[in-house]
Amino acid sequence: ENEIRSELRQVRYYHLHKKHLDIQLKNGTPNQITHIIKKYNRMIKDAPIMLYHIYVGLYIWGQTQEALAFDMDFTTDYISKCHKKLIKFFFEKSLE
């Protein structure tokens, strides 16, 4: 699960800085992030819609759990629980 958390931090970082990083990636500067993003995109398409929404909010849009909770009209505790389910989902998918 620590590897998943680490990779998800990279996904979040990439999406927060996508504009600048895409220039480097398109200029041929390779990076493992493209493989990591494809990996999580493949896995998330099988997720329940709520986990998908959590993933998009936290890792694509770069929201905090607090901001996402506000936008979704849930408590921060509920988003935290869903985030743990998301990590577990990715862990289980990675074992397949």
OpenMM code with the backbone's topology and positions (N, CA, C; nanometers):
from openmm import Vec3, app, unit

residues = "GLU ASN GLU ILE ARG SER GLU LEU ARG GLN VAL ARG TYR TYR HIS LEU HIS LYS LYS HIS LEU ASP ILE GLN LEU LYS ASN GLY THR PRO ASN GLN ILE THR HIS ILE ILE LYS LYS TYR ASN ARG MET ILE LYS ASP ALA PRO ILE MET LEU TYR HIS ILE TYR VAL GLY LEU TYR ILE TRP GLY GLN THR GLN GLU ALA LEU ALA PHE ASP MET ASP PHE THR THR ASP TYR ILE SER LYS CYS HIS LYS LYS LEU ILE LYS PHE PHE PHE GLU LYS SER LEU GLU".split()
positions = [
    Vec3(0.0823, -0.1207, 0.0000),
    Vec3(0.0000, 0.0000, 0.0000),
    Vec3(0.0862, 0.1264, 0.0000),
    Vec3(0.2058, 0.1191, 0.0567),
    Vec3(0.2932, 0.2365, 0.0552),
    Vec3(0.3359, 0.2726, -0.0866),
    Vec3(0.3582, 0.1705, -0.1694),
    Vec3(0.3945, 0.1958, -0.3091),
    Vec3(0.2786, 0.2633, -0.3822),
    Vec3(0.1581, 0.2191, -0.3545),
    Vec3(0.0402, 0.2797, -0.4168),
    Vec3(0.0276, 0.4255, -0.3754),
    Vec3(0.0425, 0.4523, -0.2479),
    Vec3(0.0348, 0.5912, -0.1999),
    Vec3(0.1420, 0.6782, -0.2656),
    Vec3(0.2614, 0.6237, -0.2784),
    Vec3(0.3715, 0.6970, -0.3410),
    Vec3(0.3410, 0.7260, -0.4882),
    Vec3(0.2907, 0.6258, -0.5588),
    Vec3(0.2567, 0.6463, -0.6995),
    Vec3(0.1419, 0.7453, -0.7149),
    Vec3(0.0444, 0.7394, -0.6267),
    Vec3(-0.0674, 0.8333, -0.6345),
    Vec3(-0.0215, 0.9765, -0.6075),
    Vec3(0.0771, 0.9929, -0.5195),
    Vec3(0.1330, 1.1275, -0.4981),
    Vec3(0.1969, 1.1783, -0.6275),
    Vec3(0.2620, 1.0870, -0.7013),
    Vec3(0.3217, 1.1260, -0.8292),
    Vec3(0.2146, 1.1625, -0.9316),
    Vec3(0.1052, 1.0868, -0.9335),
    Vec3(-0.0059, 1.1175, -1.0238),
    Vec3(-0.0611, 1.2560, -0.9920),
    Vec3(-0.0808, 1.2824, -0.8654),
    Vec3(-0.1325, 1.4134, -0.8227),
    Vec3(-0.0365, 1.5255, -0.8634),
    Vec3(0.0913, 1.5053, -0.8377),
    Vec3(0.1923, 1.6051, -0.8726),
    Vec3(0.1904, 1.6312, -1.0234),
    Vec3(0.1857, 1.5225, -1.1003),
    Vec3(0.1823, 1.5379, -1.2454),
    Vec3(0.0629, 1.6238, -1.2884),
    Vec3(-0.0558, 1.5921, -1.2380),
    Vec3(-0.1747, 1.6655, -1.2815),
    Vec3(-0.1730, 1.8106, -1.2334),
    Vec3(-0.1127, 1.8358, -1.1195),
    Vec3(-0.1019, 1.9742, -1.0722),
    Vec3(-0.0064, 2.0566, -1.1586),
    Vec3(0.0910, 1.9887, -1.2206),
    Vec3(0.1932, 2.0574, -1.3009),
    Vec3(0.1924, 2.0102, -1.4464),
    Vec3(0.0799, 1.9588, -1.4895),
    Vec3(0.0654, 1.8958, -1.6207),
    Vec3(0.1107, 1.9859, -1.7358),
    Vec3(0.0734, 2.1094, -1.7312),
    Vec3(0.1057, 2.2028, -1.8396),
    Vec3(0.2571, 2.2049, -1.8670),
    Vec3(0.3356, 2.2159, -1.7635),
    Vec3(0.4804, 2.2253, -1.7797),
    Vec3(0.5437, 2.0883, -1.8052),
    Vec3(0.4940, 1.9868, -1.7386),
    Vec3(0.5517, 1.8539, -1.7555),
    Vec3(0.5235, 1.7964, -1.8937),
    Vec3(0.4075, 1.8250, -1.9494),
    Vec3(0.3747, 1.7741, -2.0822),
    Vec3(0.4712, 1.8265, -2.1880),
    Vec3(0.5190, 1.9476, -2.1707),
    Vec3(0.6162, 2.0034, -2.2654),
    Vec3(0.7416, 1.9173, -2.2662),
    Vec3(0.7898, 1.8815, -2.1482),
    Vec3(0.9097, 1.7979, -2.1390),
    Vec3(0.8848, 1.6575, -2.1931),
    Vec3(0.7693, 1.6021, -2.1592),
    Vec3(0.7379, 1.4666, -2.2054),
    Vec3(0.7227, 1.4621, -2.3573),
    Vec3(0.6637, 1.5670, -2.4158),
    Vec3(0.6463, 1.5713, -2.5616),
    Vec3(0.7778, 1.5968, -2.6338),
    Vec3(0.8719, 1.6595, -2.5656),
    Vec3(1.0033, 1.6846, -2.6248),
    Vec3(1.0934, 1.5624, -2.6152),
    Vec3(1.0382, 1.4525, -2.5677),
    Vec3(1.1144, 1.3281, -2.5669),
    Vec3(1.1887, 1.2986, -2.4389),
    Vec3(1.1683, 1.3796, -2.3359),
    Vec3(1.2317, 1.3511, -2.2079),
    Vec3(1.1464, 1.2458, -2.1370),
    Vec3(1.1922, 1.1217, -2.1347),
    Vec3(1.1085, 1.0149, -2.0784),
    Vec3(1.0985, 1.0228, -1.9261),
    Vec3(0.9888, 0.9708, -1.8766),
    Vec3(0.9701, 0.9621, -1.7321),
    Vec3(0.8721, 0.8502, -1.7042),
    Vec3(0.8896, 0.7875, -1.5892),
    Vec3(0.8033, 0.6759, -1.5508),
    Vec3(0.6591, 0.7178, -1.5253),
    Vec3(0.6340, 0.8475, -1.5103),
    Vec3(0.4992, 0.8929, -1.4757),
    Vec3(0.3967, 0.8524, -1.5812),
    Vec3(0.4363, 0.8487, -1.7076),
    Vec3(0.3404, 0.8103, -1.8112),
    Vec3(0.2930, 0.6666, -1.7908),
    Vec3(0.3812, 0.5787, -1.7487),
    Vec3(0.3424, 0.4397, -1.7216),
    Vec3(0.2550, 0.4303, -1.5971),
    Vec3(0.2877, 0.5090, -1.4970),
    Vec3(0.2103, 0.5085, -1.3726),
    Vec3(0.0684, 0.5576, -1.3987),
    Vec3(0.0551, 0.6648, -1.4752),
    Vec3(-0.0778, 0.7195, -1.5059),
    Vec3(-0.1610, 0.6182, -1.5832),
    Vec3(-0.1007, 0.5525, -1.6815),
    Vec3(-0.1737, 0.4509, -1.7580),
    Vec3(-0.2182, 0.3363, -1.6676),
    Vec3(-0.1323, 0.2982, -1.5757),
    Vec3(-0.1641, 0.1894, -1.4816),
    Vec3(-0.2885, 0.2233, -1.3996),
    Vec3(-0.2918, 0.3435, -1.3423),
    Vec3(-0.4057, 0.3827, -1.2584),
    Vec3(-0.5308, 0.4113, -1.3417),
    Vec3(-0.5133, 0.4611, -1.4632),
    Vec3(-0.6289, 0.4812, -1.5513),
    Vec3(-0.6938, 0.3477, -1.5859),
    Vec3(-0.6130, 0.2443, -1.6070),
    Vec3(-0.6682, 0.1114, -1.6346),
    Vec3(-0.7447, 0.0581, -1.5140),
    Vec3(-0.6883, 0.0752, -1.3959),
    Vec3(-0.7513, 0.0204, -1.2755),
    Vec3(-0.8778, 0.0956, -1.2371),
    Vec3(-0.8762, 0.2282, -1.2467),
    Vec3(-0.9874, 0.3081, -1.1953),
    Vec3(-1.1140, 0.2891, -1.2776),
    Vec3(-1.1015, 0.2470, -1.4014),
    Vec3(-1.2228, 0.2309, -1.4824),
    Vec3(-1.3112, 0.1179, -1.4307),
    Vec3(-1.2580, 0.0297, -1.3465),
    Vec3(-1.3372, -0.0784, -1.2868),
    Vec3(-1.3899, -0.0431, -1.1477),
    Vec3(-1.3620, 0.0762, -1.1012),
    Vec3(-1.4001, 0.1160, -0.9650),
    Vec3(-1.5477, 0.1548, -0.9575),
    Vec3(-1.6071, 0.1383, -0.8401),
    Vec3(-1.7409, 0.1949, -0.8190),
    Vec3(-1.7352, 0.3471, -0.8408),
    Vec3(-1.8449, 0.4027, -0.8835),
    Vec3(-1.8475, 0.5439, -0.9219),
    Vec3(-1.8011, 0.6373, -0.8087),
    Vec3(-1.8348, 0.6048, -0.6845),
    Vec3(-1.7936, 0.6908, -0.5729),
    Vec3(-1.6407, 0.6925, -0.5599),
    Vec3(-1.5778, 0.5762, -0.5717),
    Vec3(-1.4314, 0.5716, -0.5635),
    Vec3(-1.3688, 0.6430, -0.6824),
    Vec3(-1.4327, 0.6297, -0.7977),
    Vec3(-1.3863, 0.7018, -0.9157),
    Vec3(-1.3888, 0.8529, -0.8898),
    Vec3(-1.4970, 0.9003, -0.8321),
    Vec3(-1.5112, 1.0434, -0.8015),
    Vec3(-1.4040, 1.0885, -0.7014),
    Vec3(-1.3784, 1.0073, -0.6023),
    Vec3(-1.2738, 1.0390, -0.5030),
    Vec3(-1.1383, 1.0486, -0.5727),
    Vec3(-1.1090, 0.9507, -0.6592),
    Vec3(-0.9821, 0.9504, -0.7329),
    Vec3(-0.9673, 1.0775, -0.8168),
    Vec3(-1.0691, 1.1092, -0.8937),
    Vec3(-1.0633, 1.2277, -0.9805),
    Vec3(-1.0446, 1.3537, -0.8967),
    Vec3(-1.1226, 1.3663, -0.7901),
    Vec3(-1.1131, 1.4864, -0.7064),
    Vec3(-0.9761, 1.5036, -0.6429),
    Vec3(-0.9240, 1.3970, -0.5866),
    Vec3(-0.7968, 1.4070, -0.5137),
    Vec3(-0.6746, 1.4075, -0.6044),
    Vec3(-0.6766, 1.3240, -0.7082),
    Vec3(-0.5542, 1.3032, -0.7855),
    Vec3(-0.5532, 1.3679, -0.9232),
    Vec3(-0.6682, 1.3931, -0.9818),
    Vec3(-0.6715, 1.4605, -1.1119),
    Vec3(-0.6913, 1.6108, -1.0915),
    Vec3(-0.7899, 1.6459, -1.0095),
    Vec3(-0.8157, 1.7878, -0.9830),
    Vec3(-0.7244, 1.8438, -0.8746),
    Vec3(-0.6619, 1.7572, -0.7953),
    Vec3(-0.5681, 1.8030, -0.6928),
    Vec3(-0.6322, 1.8632, -0.5696),
    Vec3(-0.7572, 1.8277, -0.5422),
    Vec3(-0.8241, 1.8822, -0.4249),
    Vec3(-0.7732, 1.8149, -0.2970),
    Vec3(-0.7887, 1.8839, -0.1870),
    Vec3(-0.7650, 1.8226, -0.0572),
    Vec3(-0.8895, 1.7429, -0.0199),
    Vec3(-0.8767, 1.6568, 0.0794),
    Vec3(-0.9934, 1.5824, 0.1260),
    Vec3(-1.0999, 1.6783, 0.1787),
    Vec3(-1.0573, 1.7853, 0.2431),
    Vec3(-1.1517, 1.8829, 0.2974),
    Vec3(-1.2288, 1.9531, 0.1857),
    Vec3(-1.1578, 1.9954, 0.0826),
    Vec3(-1.2229, 2.0643, -0.0291),
    Vec3(-1.3175, 1.9704, -0.1040),
    Vec3(-1.2730, 1.8465, -0.1224),
    Vec3(-1.3576, 1.7497, -0.1910),
    Vec3(-1.4824, 1.7189, -0.1092),
    Vec3(-1.4664, 1.7068, 0.0218),
    Vec3(-1.5816, 1.6826, 0.1102),
    Vec3(-1.6825, 1.7970, 0.0965),
    Vec3(-1.6337, 1.9185, 0.0950),
    Vec3(-1.7215, 2.0346, 0.0801),
    Vec3(-1.7949, 2.0297, -0.0544),
    Vec3(-1.7202, 2.0041, -0.1627),
    Vec3(-1.7804, 2.0003, -0.2961),
    Vec3(-1.8829, 1.8888, -0.3110),
    Vec3(-1.8571, 1.7755, -0.2455),
    Vec3(-1.9464, 1.6606, -0.2584),
    Vec3(-2.0558, 1.6589, -0.1520),
    Vec3(-2.0490, 1.7559, -0.0602),
    Vec3(-2.1452, 1.7660, 0.0499),
    Vec3(-2.1404, 1.6432, 0.1419),
    Vec3(-2.0176, 1.6022, 0.1752),
    Vec3(-1.9931, 1.4935, 0.2705),
    Vec3(-1.9016, 1.5458, 0.3798),
    Vec3(-1.8886, 1.4688, 0.4862),
    Vec3(-1.7943, 1.5060, 0.5906),
    Vec3(-1.6531, 1.4664, 0.5469),
    Vec3(-1.5563, 1.5320, 0.6058),
    Vec3(-1.4169, 1.4980, 0.5785),
    Vec3(-1.3875, 1.3554, 0.6235),
    Vec3(-1.4474, 1.3130, 0.7346),
    Vec3(-1.4282, 1.1753, 0.7813),
    Vec3(-1.4772, 1.0743, 0.6787),
    Vec3(-1.5898, 1.1033, 0.6159),
    Vec3(-1.6438, 1.0119, 0.5155),
    Vec3(-1.5499, 1.0037, 0.3943),
    Vec3(-1.4984, 1.1173, 0.3505),
    Vec3(-1.4044, 1.1195, 0.2373),
    Vec3(-1.2776, 1.0437, 0.2744),
    Vec3(-1.2329, 1.0600, 0.3976),
    Vec3(-1.1145, 0.9865, 0.4443),
    Vec3(-1.1382, 0.8353, 0.4388),
    Vec3(-1.2558, 0.7914, 0.4809),
    Vec3(-1.2895, 0.6485, 0.4739),
    Vec3(-1.2954, 0.6010, 0.3293),
    Vec3(-1.3531, 0.6817, 0.2427),
    Vec3(-1.3593, 0.6463, 0.1009),
    Vec3(-1.2192, 0.6408, 0.0399),
    Vec3(-1.1337, 0.7309, 0.0843),
    Vec3(-0.9961, 0.7309, 0.0340),
    Vec3(-0.9250, 0.6016, 0.0740),
    Vec3(-0.9470, 0.5578, 0.1951),
    Vec3(-0.8882, 0.4304, 0.2385),
    Vec3(-0.9417, 0.3150, 0.1548),
    Vec3(-1.0695, 0.3191, 0.1210),
    Vec3(-1.1284, 0.2164, 0.0336),
    Vec3(-1.0655, 0.2225, -0.1051),
    Vec3(-1.0368, 0.3431, -0.1513),
    Vec3(-0.9734, 0.3603, -0.2816),
    Vec3(-0.8342, 0.2981, -0.2830),
    Vec3(-0.7575, 0.3231, -0.1791),
    Vec3(-0.6232, 0.2643, -0.1684),
    Vec3(-0.6342, 0.1119, -0.1670),
    Vec3(-0.7285, 0.0599, -0.0897),
    Vec3(-0.7495, -0.0846, -0.0830),
    Vec3(-0.7905, -0.1392, -0.2197),
    Vec3(-0.8773, -0.0674, -0.2892),
    Vec3(-0.9197, -0.1073, -0.4232),
    Vec3(-0.7992, -0.1199, -0.5156),
    Vec3(-0.7129, -0.0182, -0.5164),
    Vec3(-0.5941, -0.0216, -0.6015),
    Vec3(-0.5005, -0.1356, -0.5613),
    Vec3(-0.4869, -0.1575, -0.4318),
    Vec3(-0.4012, -0.2657, -0.3850),
    Vec3(-0.4527, -0.4006, -0.4363),
    Vec3(-0.5810, -0.4223, -0.4227),
    Vec3(-0.6401, -0.5490, -0.4669),
    Vec3(-0.6315, -0.5640, -0.6191),
    Vec3(-0.6538, -0.4550, -0.6916),
    Vec3(-0.6432, -0.4595, -0.8385),
    Vec3(-0.4987, -0.4885, -0.8817),
    Vec3(-0.4037, -0.4374, -0.8055),
    Vec3(-0.2638, -0.4586, -0.8426),
    Vec3(-0.2201, -0.6032, -0.8244),
    Vec3(-0.2957, -0.6784, -0.7438),
    Vec3(-0.2647, -0.8198, -0.7203),
    Vec3(-0.3230, -0.9110, -0.8283),
    Vec3(-0.4135, -0.8584, -0.9082),
    Vec3(-0.4788, -0.9410, -1.0115),
    Vec3(-0.3830, -0.9771, -1.1226),
] * unit.nanometer
topology = app.Topology()
chain = topology.addChain("A")
for resn in residues:
    res = topology.addResidue(resn, chain)
    for name in ("N", "CA", "C"):
        topology.addAtom(name, app.Element.getBySymbol(name[0]), res)
